[in-house]
Amino acid sequence: MPIDLMAHLQAESMRFGDVLADTDPTATVPSCPDWNAADLLWHLAEVQLFWGTIVRDRLDDPGLAEAAKPERPSDYGELLALYRRVSDELIAALANTADDVPVWTWFDADQSAGFIRRRQAHEALIHRLDAELTAGVPVTDFDPALATDGVTEVLEWMFSGVPEWGAQTVDGPIGRLATTDTGGQWLVQIGRFSGTSPNTGNVYTDDPTLSLITDGESSFSISANARDLDAWLWNRPTLSEITVEGDAAAAFQSIIHSGVQ
């Protein structure tokens, strides 16, 4: 059965706002310690405003959406009101847009509203967890199907692929990831990336990469229930232990723990 991404986006976004409405704006976000509650609220507000503008206006240029961003409100109540408004606008824009409508995204392989729908459902899920951790309230569970898709999404979109101006060599250890409650399985292979960015001039030499692959003999494995594996890949706390087997898993963990926030 297909995942109802719109329902999850709406529920997770609402929970996020409701939790932060009763949270001290200066409270530190344990999972993102450089942020406080107000920073977290502003982050998801500007993210949802940006993508809502992209979808609503069918934009093929991110600069126009960036230009639409307002100044960050200094008052926490005003910031919360801004968040609720732009969240509603994102949900409305996506509800009125089919997955195959072309729009700009940062992922070259998928320039569609469907990409944004999926990405924003997972964005709201992970930041809802951040909000609960910040508020010190009980953490609500992840939907198992959504969390399983979250594992696929983070491996496909956040860690796989390299820019066209670089060269990738995929010759490292192969590992198997698995969700113990939903039967999800993924094969990943560690590789290396080298190149010079034409935009920044930054030079990359044998930087570690991950690639999803379809077959191969694994030398390490990582498993957990879907909720915990998804959270762990996003460097968020888990509710139970992650099972890690094989010495080569250390290289995989290093890539994950230096990656997404």
HELIX and SHEET records of a PDB file:
HELIX    1   1 LEU A    5  ALA A   21  1                                  17    
HELIX    2   2 ALA A   37  ARG A   56  1                                  20    
HELIX    3   3 PRO A   62  ALA A   67  1                                   6    
HELIX    4   4 TYR A   76  ALA A   95  1                                  20    
HELIX    5   5 ALA A  113  ALA A  135  1                                  23    
HELIX    6   6 PRO A  144  GLU A  153  1                                  10    
HELIX    7   7 VAL A  154  PHE A  159  3                                   6    
HELIX    8   8 ALA A  226  LEU A  233  1                                   8    
HELIX    9   9 ALA A  249  HIS A  257  1                                   9    
SHEET    1   A 5 GLY A 166  THR A 169  0                                        
SHEET    2   A 5 GLN A 185  THR A 196 -1                                        
SHEET    3   A 5 ILE A 174  THR A 179 -1                                        
SHEET    4   A 5 PHE A 220  ALA A 224  1                                        
SHEET    5   A 5 THR A 243  GLU A 245 -1                                        
SHEET    1   B 3 GLY A 166  THR A 169  0                                        
SHEET    2   B 3 GLN A 185  THR A 196 -1                                        
SHEET    3   B 3 VAL A 203  ILE A 213 -1                                        
END                                                                             
